[in-house]
Amino acid sequence: MQESPRGGFVTALAQLDAYAERIRVQVPAAPPNILDGYVRFMPWVSMIFGAFAALALLGLLGAATVISPLMMTGGGYHYGASLFQEIFFALVLTVLDIVGGYFMLQRKMTGWWLMTAALAVYLVQDLAAGALLGLLITLLIAYIHIQVKPRYT
């Protein structure tokens, strides 16, 4: 008997949820006032900084449109395409932050998961770039983020 594609997706989400809950229970508890502050202010921080980042990235996209033809001469096609790719993925991640912050403000579990996905991408970026300070900051935010999971429905 074959499982429907929707059932497989639901099963995968249930496994992720169980894994997140297991991590949440195993980490030492943070002070309640830090968790309260995170739940109260992090959605706003995410939306405001995300909006500024989106504006800056759109400006960079405009500048890249002007600069990329110059980069593509003499075999530099790879650099121009790479620039657009980096800006596009950064813009997608920024939108993920803004939407996740909005849903977290409404205390929805969807927002919590969107922010979790964004944090996972930031962790991979920090590891790939070898950014130790960025990695430590992202891990600290993820440590607090995992503990506030029960506050979202």
C-alpha positions as CSV (number, residue, x, y, z in Angstrom):
1,M,0.0,0.0,0.0
2,Q,1.4,3.4,-1.0
3,E,1.3,6.4,1.2
4,S,-0.1,9.6,-0.2
5,P,2.4,12.5,-0.8
6,R,0.5,14.6,1.8
7,G,0.7,11.9,4.4
8,G,4.5,11.7,3.9
9,F,4.8,15.4,4.4
10,V,2.7,15.3,7.6
11,T,4.8,12.4,8.9
12,A,8.0,14.3,8.2
13,L,6.7,17.4,10.0
14,A,5.6,15.3,12.9
15,Q,9.2,13.8,13.1
16,L,10.7,17.3,13.0
17,D,8.3,18.4,15.7
18,A,9.3,15.5,17.9
19,Y,13.0,16.1,17.3
20,A,12.6,19.8,18.2
21,E,10.7,18.9,21.3
22,R,13.4,16.4,22.3
23,I,16.1,19.1,21.9
24,R,14.0,21.6,23.9
25,V,13.6,19.2,26.8
26,Q,17.4,18.3,26.8
27,V,18.8,21.9,26.8
28,P,19.2,23.7,30.2
29,A,16.5,26.2,30.8
30,A,17.1,29.9,30.2
31,P,15.9,32.5,32.6
32,P,12.2,33.2,32.2
33,N,12.7,37.0,31.7
34,I,15.0,36.3,28.7
35,L,12.4,34.0,27.2
36,D,9.6,36.5,27.8
37,G,11.7,39.3,26.2
38,Y,12.5,37.0,23.2
39,V,8.8,36.2,22.6
40,R,7.8,39.9,23.0
41,F,10.6,41.6,21.0
42,M,12.1,39.1,18.6
43,P,9.2,39.2,16.1
44,W,9.6,43.0,15.9
45,V,13.4,42.8,15.5
46,S,13.0,40.2,12.8
47,M,10.4,42.3,10.9
48,I,12.2,45.6,11.2
49,F,15.7,44.4,10.4
50,G,14.2,42.2,7.7
51,A,12.5,45.2,6.1
52,F,15.8,47.2,6.1
53,A,17.7,44.3,4.8
54,A,15.1,43.8,2.0
55,L,15.4,47.4,1.0
56,A,19.2,47.2,1.0
57,L,19.1,44.0,-1.1
58,L,16.7,45.5,-3.6
59,G,19.2,48.4,-3.9
60,L,22.0,45.9,-4.4
61,L,20.0,44.1,-7.0
62,G,19.6,47.4,-8.9
63,A,23.3,48.0,-8.6
64,A,24.1,44.5,-9.7
65,T,21.9,45.0,-12.8
66,V,24.1,47.9,-13.8
67,I,27.4,46.3,-12.9
68,S,26.8,42.7,-14.1
69,P,27.2,43.5,-17.9
70,L,30.6,44.9,-17.1
71,M,31.5,41.8,-15.1
72,M,30.3,39.4,-17.8
73,T,32.7,40.7,-20.4
74,G,35.9,38.7,-20.8
75,G,34.6,35.4,-19.4
76,G,33.2,36.9,-16.2
77,Y,29.7,35.5,-16.7
78,H,30.1,33.3,-13.6
79,Y,30.7,36.3,-11.4
80,G,27.7,38.2,-12.6
81,A,25.4,35.2,-12.3
82,S,26.8,34.4,-8.9
83,L,26.1,37.9,-7.7
84,F,22.5,37.7,-8.7
85,Q,22.2,34.3,-7.1
86,E,23.6,35.5,-3.8
87,I,21.3,38.5,-3.7
88,F,18.3,36.4,-4.7
89,F,18.8,33.9,-1.9
90,A,19.5,36.6,0.6
91,L,16.3,38.2,-0.4
92,V,14.4,35.0,0.0
93,L,15.9,34.5,3.5
94,T,15.0,38.0,4.4
95,V,11.4,37.5,3.3
96,L,11.4,34.3,5.4
97,D,12.5,36.4,8.4
98,I,9.8,39.0,7.9
99,V,7.0,36.5,7.4
100,G,8.2,34.4,10.3
101,G,8.3,37.4,12.5
102,Y,4.8,38.4,11.6
103,F,3.4,35.0,12.4
104,M,5.5,34.8,15.6
105,L,3.9,38.1,16.6
106,Q,0.5,36.4,16.3
107,R,1.9,33.4,18.3
108,K,1.5,31.0,15.5
109,M,3.6,27.8,15.3
110,T,4.0,28.5,11.5
111,G,6.0,31.6,12.4
112,W,8.1,29.6,14.9
113,W,8.9,27.1,12.2
114,L,9.7,29.7,9.6
115,M,12.2,31.3,12.0
116,T,13.6,27.9,12.8
117,A,14.2,27.4,9.1
118,A,15.9,30.8,8.8
119,L,18.1,30.0,11.8
120,A,19.1,26.7,10.2
121,V,20.1,28.5,7.0
122,Y,22.1,31.1,9.0
123,L,23.9,28.3,10.9
124,V,24.9,26.6,7.6
125,Q,26.0,30.0,6.2
126,D,28.1,30.7,9.3
127,L,29.7,27.2,9.1
128,A,30.4,27.5,5.4
129,A,32.0,31.0,5.8
130,G,33.9,30.0,8.9
131,A,32.3,33.0,10.8
132,L,32.9,31.9,14.4
133,L,31.4,35.0,16.0
134,G,28.3,34.8,13.8
135,L,28.0,31.1,14.5
136,L,28.1,31.7,18.3
137,I,25.5,34.4,18.1
138,T,23.2,32.3,15.9
139,L,23.6,29.3,18.3
140,L,22.7,31.6,21.2
141,I,19.5,32.8,19.4
142,A,18.7,29.2,18.4
143,Y,19.1,28.1,22.1
144,I,16.6,30.7,23.2
145,H,14.3,30.1,20.2
146,I,14.0,26.3,20.8
147,Q,12.9,27.0,24.4
148,V,10.0,29.3,23.5
149,K,8.4,26.7,21.3
150,P,5.6,25.8,23.8
151,R,4.4,29.4,23.7
152,Y,3.3,29.1,20.1
153,T,0.2,27.3,18.8
